[in-house]
């Protein structure tokens, strides 16, 4: 069994068909890292047991697709390039 799985959320995409959210699930940990445009490297969501973590994923199974790490890197690069420049927004 693979140690880390990645799933993209297909419910919301941008105009270039990139997902707005990715879930990183590590087999041995009781958390899921949620990656999005504001948290490109992830923010944790903790669960009290692996069963609850797996139920969270199972409840979303109709809305997520598994991806490989290369696709994750491509999406993160896209997010970084298209991230709004907060310094320009403050001017």
Backbone as JSON Lines, residues from 0, in Angstrom:
{"i":0,"aa":"X","n":[0.84,-1.19,0.0],"ca":[0.0,0.0,0.0],"c":[0.89,1.24,0.0]}
{"i":1,"aa":"X","n":[0.47,2.23,-0.76],"ca":[1.21,3.48,-0.82],"c":[1.08,4.24,0.48]}
{"i":2,"aa":"X","n":[2.14,4.95,0.86],"ca":[2.13,5.69,2.12],"c":[1.35,7.0,2.02]}
{"i":3,"aa":"X","n":[1.38,7.65,0.85],"ca":[0.71,8.94,0.68],"c":[-0.16,8.92,-0.57]}
{"i":4,"aa":"X","n":[-1.4,9.36,-0.4],"ca":[-2.33,9.47,-1.53],"c":[-2.76,10.92,-1.68]}
{"i":5,"aa":"X","n":[-2.99,11.34,-2.92],"ca":[-3.45,12.7,-3.21],"c":[-4.77,12.62,-3.97]}
{"i":6,"aa":"X","n":[-5.7,13.49,-3.59],"ca":[-7.0,13.55,-4.25],"c":[-7.3,15.0,-4.59]}
{"i":7,"aa":"X","n":[-7.77,15.24,-5.82],"ca":[-8.19,16.61,-6.16],"c":[-9.71,16.68,-6.06]}
{"i":8,"aa":"X","n":[-10.16,17.8,-5.55],"ca":[-11.58,18.06,-5.39],"c":[-12.1,18.6,-6.72]}
{"i":9,"aa":"X","n":[-13.05,17.91,-7.33],"ca":[-13.53,18.31,-8.65],"c":[-14.78,19.18,-8.59]}
{"i":10,"aa":"X","n":[-15.2,19.55,-7.39],"ca":[-16.41,20.37,-7.26],"c":[-16.19,21.8,-7.73]}
{"i":11,"aa":"X","n":[-15.01,22.34,-7.52],"ca":[-14.75,23.72,-7.99],"c":[-13.41,23.79,-8.68]}
{"i":12,"aa":"X","n":[-13.43,24.34,-9.87],"ca":[-12.24,24.5,-10.69],"c":[-12.2,25.93,-11.2]}
{"i":13,"aa":"X","n":[-11.01,26.37,-11.58],"ca":[-10.9,27.71,-12.15],"c":[-11.13,27.66,-13.66]}
{"i":14,"aa":"X","n":[-10.95,28.78,-14.33],"ca":[-11.22,28.87,-15.77],"c":[-10.28,28.0,-16.6]}
{"i":15,"aa":"X","n":[-9.15,27.6,-16.03],"ca":[-8.2,26.73,-16.74],"c":[-8.33,25.27,-16.32]}
{"i":16,"aa":"X","n":[-9.41,24.96,-15.64],"ca":[-9.75,23.6,-15.23],"c":[-8.82,23.03,-14.15]}
{"i":17,"aa":"X","n":[-8.19,23.91,-13.36],"ca":[-7.37,23.46,-12.23],"c":[-8.24,23.42,-10.98]}
{"i":18,"aa":"X","n":[-8.05,22.4,-10.14],"ca":[-8.86,22.31,-8.92],"c":[-8.49,23.39,-7.92]}
{"i":19,"aa":"X","n":[-9.43,23.73,-7.06],"ca":[-9.14,24.73,-6.04],"c":[-8.71,24.09,-4.72]}
{"i":20,"aa":"X","n":[-8.78,22.76,-4.64],"ca":[-8.43,22.09,-3.4],"c":[-7.89,20.69,-3.68]}
{"i":21,"aa":"X","n":[-6.88,20.29,-2.9],"ca":[-6.3,18.95,-2.97],"c":[-6.19,18.41,-1.56]}
{"i":22,"aa":"X","n":[-6.44,17.12,-1.4],"ca":[-6.33,16.46,-0.11],"c":[-5.15,15.5,-0.14]}
{"i":23,"aa":"X","n":[-4.27,15.63,0.84],"ca":[-3.11,14.75,0.98],"c":[-3.37,13.84,2.18]}
{"i":24,"aa":"X","n":[-3.42,12.53,1.93],"ca":[-3.72,11.56,2.98],"c":[-2.51,10.64,3.14]}
{"i":25,"aa":"X","n":[-1.95,10.63,4.35],"ca":[-0.84,9.73,4.65],"c":[-1.38,8.56,5.45]}
{"i":26,"aa":"X","n":[-1.04,7.37,5.02],"ca":[-1.59,6.15,5.59],"c":[-1.4,6.05,7.1]}
{"i":27,"aa":"X","n":[-0.25,6.46,7.59],"ca":[0.08,6.25,9.01],"c":[-0.3,7.42,9.92]}
{"i":28,"aa":"X","n":[-0.91,8.47,9.38],"ca":[-1.21,9.65,10.19],"c":[-2.71,9.88,10.29]}
{"i":29,"aa":"X","n":[-3.14,10.48,11.4],"ca":[-4.55,10.74,11.62],"c":[-4.89,12.17,11.24]}
{"i":30,"aa":"X","n":[-4.37,12.6,10.12],"ca":[-4.71,13.93,9.63],"c":[-4.74,13.9,8.12]}
{"i":31,"aa":"X","n":[-5.39,14.88,7.58],"ca":[-5.4,15.11,6.14],"c":[-4.89,16.52,5.94]}
{"i":32,"aa":"X","n":[-3.94,16.67,5.04],"ca":[-3.49,18.02,4.7],"c":[-4.33,18.52,3.55]}
{"i":33,"aa":"X","n":[-4.87,19.71,3.72],"ca":[-5.7,20.31,2.67],"c":[-4.88,21.4,2.01]}
{"i":34,"aa":"X","n":[-4.64,21.24,0.72],"ca":[-3.87,22.2,-0.05],"c":[-4.83,23.01,-0.9]}
{"i":35,"aa":"X","n":[-4.63,24.32,-0.92],"ca":[-5.43,25.2,-1.76],"c":[-4.6,26.42,-2.12]}
{"i":36,"aa":"X","n":[-5.21,27.38,-2.79],"ca":[-4.44,28.54,-3.25],"c":[-3.89,29.38,-2.11]}
{"i":37,"aa":"X","n":[-4.52,29.35,-0.96],"ca":[-4.03,30.1,0.2],"c":[-3.06,29.29,1.05]}
{"i":38,"aa":"X","n":[-3.1,27.98,0.93],"ca":[-2.23,27.08,1.69],"c":[-1.6,26.09,0.71]}
{"i":39,"aa":"X","n":[-0.7,26.58,-0.11],"ca":[-0.12,25.78,-1.19],"c":[0.6,24.55,-0.65]}
{"i":40,"aa":"X","n":[1.24,24.67,0.51],"ca":[1.95,23.53,1.09],"c":[1.1,22.76,2.09]}
{"i":41,"aa":"X","n":[-0.13,23.17,2.29],"ca":[-1.08,22.42,3.1],"c":[-1.35,22.99,4.47]}
{"i":42,"aa":"X","n":[-2.54,22.69,4.96],"ca":[-2.91,22.98,6.35],"c":[-3.58,21.72,6.86]}
{"i":43,"aa":"X","n":[-3.28,21.34,8.1],"ca":[-3.78,20.05,8.59],"c":[-5.23,20.09,9.07]}
{"i":44,"aa":"X","n":[-5.88,18.98,8.9],"ca":[-7.19,18.75,9.52],"c":[-7.04,17.43,10.29]}
{"i":45,"aa":"X","n":[-7.14,17.52,11.61],"ca":[-6.9,16.38,12.47],"c":[-8.15,15.56,12.72]}
{"i":46,"aa":"X","n":[-7.96,14.25,12.89],"ca":[-9.04,13.32,13.19],"c":[-8.64,12.51,14.42]}
{"i":47,"aa":"X","n":[-9.61,12.05,15.17],"ca":[-9.31,11.31,16.4],"c":[-8.98,9.84,16.14]}
{"i":48,"aa":"X","n":[-9.21,9.37,14.92],"ca":[-8.87,7.98,14.59],"c":[-8.71,7.85,13.07]}
{"i":49,"aa":"X","n":[-7.97,6.83,12.63],"ca":[-7.87,6.58,11.18],"c":[-9.23,6.28,10.56]}
{"i":50,"aa":"X","n":[-10.12,5.66,11.32],"ca":[-11.46,5.34,10.8],"c":[-12.22,6.62,10.45]}
{"i":51,"aa":"X","n":[-12.16,7.63,11.33],"ca":[-12.84,8.9,11.04],"c":[-12.21,9.62,9.86]}
{"i":52,"aa":"X","n":[-10.9,9.53,9.75],"ca":[-10.21,10.11,8.6],"c":[-10.68,9.44,7.32]}
{"i":53,"aa":"X","n":[-10.76,8.12,7.32],"ca":[-11.19,7.38,6.13],"c":[-12.66,7.65,5.8]}
{"i":54,"aa":"X","n":[-13.49,7.82,6.82],"ca":[-14.9,8.16,6.59],"c":[-15.03,9.53,5.92]}
{"i":55,"aa":"X","n":[-14.18,10.47,6.32],"ca":[-14.18,11.8,5.69],"c":[-13.94,11.66,4.19]}
{"i":56,"aa":"X","n":[-12.96,10.87,3.82],"ca":[-12.65,10.65,2.4],"c":[-13.78,9.89,1.72]}
{"i":57,"aa":"X","n":[-14.31,8.86,2.35],"ca":[-15.4,8.09,1.75],"c":[-16.65,8.93,1.51]}
{"i":58,"aa":"X","n":[-16.91,9.88,2.4],"ca":[-18.07,10.76,2.22],"c":[-17.92,11.69,1.03]}
{"i":59,"aa":"X","n":[-16.7,11.9,0.59],"ca":[-16.45,12.79,-0.55],"c":[-16.1,12.02,-1.82]}
{"i":60,"aa":"X","n":[-16.19,10.72,-1.81],"ca":[-15.68,9.92,-2.92],"c":[-16.29,10.27,-4.28]}
{"i":61,"aa":"X","n":[-17.49,10.83,-4.29],"ca":[-18.11,11.23,-5.56],"c":[-17.55,12.54,-6.09]}
{"i":62,"aa":"X","n":[-16.79,13.25,-5.26],"ca":[-16.31,14.59,-5.62],"c":[-14.8,14.7,-5.72]}
{"i":63,"aa":"X","n":[-14.1,13.58,-5.57],"ca":[-12.63,13.63,-5.61],"c":[-12.09,12.61,-6.6]}
{"i":64,"aa":"X","n":[-10.93,12.93,-7.15],"ca":[-10.22,12.02,-8.04],"c":[-8.79,11.87,-7.54]}
{"i":65,"aa":"X","n":[-8.3,10.66,-7.58],"ca":[-6.92,10.43,-7.14],"c":[-5.94,10.96,-8.19]}
{"i":66,"aa":"X","n":[-4.87,11.58,-7.71],"ca":[-3.82,12.08,-8.61],"c":[-2.46,11.58,-8.12]}
{"i":67,"aa":"X","n":[-1.47,11.69,-8.98],"ca":[-0.11,11.3,-8.6],"c":[0.68,12.55,-8.2]}
{"i":68,"aa":"X","n":[1.82,12.34,-7.57],"ca":[2.6,13.46,-7.04],"c":[3.06,14.42,-8.13]}
{"i":69,"aa":"X","n":[3.29,13.93,-9.34],"ca":[3.69,14.82,-10.44],"c":[2.58,15.81,-10.78]}
{"i":70,"aa":"X","n":[1.35,15.34,-10.77],"ca":[0.22,16.24,-11.04],"c":[0.06,17.24,-9.91]}
{"i":71,"aa":"X","n":[0.3,16.79,-8.67],"ca":[0.26,17.7,-7.52],"c":[1.28,18.82,-7.71]}
{"i":72,"aa":"X","n":[2.49,18.49,-8.09],"ca":[3.54,19.5,-8.31],"c":[3.14,20.49,-9.4]}
{"i":73,"aa":"X","n":[2.53,19.99,-10.46],"ca":[2.07,20.84,-11.55],"c":[1.0,21.82,-11.06]}
{"i":74,"aa":"X","n":[0.06,21.33,-10.27],"ca":[-1.02,22.18,-9.74],"c":[-0.46,23.22,-8.78]}
{"i":75,"aa":"X","n":[0.47,22.81,-7.89],"ca":[1.07,23.76,-6.95],"c":[1.83,24.85,-7.69]}
{"i":76,"aa":"X","n":[2.55,24.49,-8.75],"ca":[3.26,25.49,-9.55],"c":[2.29,26.47,-10.19]}
{"i":77,"aa":"X","n":[1.19,25.95,-10.7],"ca":[0.16,26.79,-11.29],"c":[-0.4,27.76,-10.25]}
{"i":78,"aa":"X","n":[-0.7,27.24,-9.05],"ca":[-1.22,28.09,-7.98],"c":[-0.23,29.2,-7.63]}
{"i":79,"aa":"X","n":[1.05,28.85,-7.54],"ca":[2.07,29.85,-7.19],"c":[2.14,30.94,-8.24]}
{"i":80,"aa":"X","n":[2.09,30.55,-9.51],"ca":[2.18,31.54,-10.6],"c":[0.95,32.44,-10.65]}
{"i":81,"aa":"X","n":[-0.18,31.92,-10.26],"ca":[-1.44,32.66,-10.38],"c":[-1.95,33.2,-9.06]}
{"i":82,"aa":"X","n":[-1.12,33.13,-8.04],"ca":[-1.51,33.66,-6.74],"c":[-1.54,35.18,-6.81]}
{"i":83,"aa":"X","n":[-2.56,35.81,-6.27],"ca":[-2.62,37.28,-6.32],"c":[-1.46,37.89,-5.54]}
{"i":84,"aa":"X","n":[-0.97,38.98,-6.05],"ca":[0.11,39.7,-5.38],"c":[-0.52,40.6,-4.32]}
{"i":85,"aa":"X","n":[-0.46,40.17,-3.08],"ca":[-1.12,40.89,-2.0],"c":[-0.52,42.27,-1.78]}
{"i":86,"aa":"X","n":[0.74,42.46,-2.13],"ca":[1.36,43.77,-1.95],"c":[0.78,44.77,-2.93]}
{"i":87,"aa":"X","n":[0.49,44.36,-4.15],"ca":[-0.13,45.25,-5.13],"c":[-1.56,45.57,-4.73]}
{"i":88,"aa":"X","n":[-2.24,44.62,-4.12],"ca":[-3.64,44.83,-3.73],"c":[-3.75,45.87,-2.62]}
{"i":89,"aa":"X","n":[-2.7,46.0,-1.8],"ca":[-2.73,46.95,-0.68],"c":[-2.51,48.37,-1.13]}
{"i":90,"aa":"X","n":[-1.93,48.59,-2.32],"ca":[-1.63,49.96,-2.81],"c":[-2.88,50.68,-3.19]}
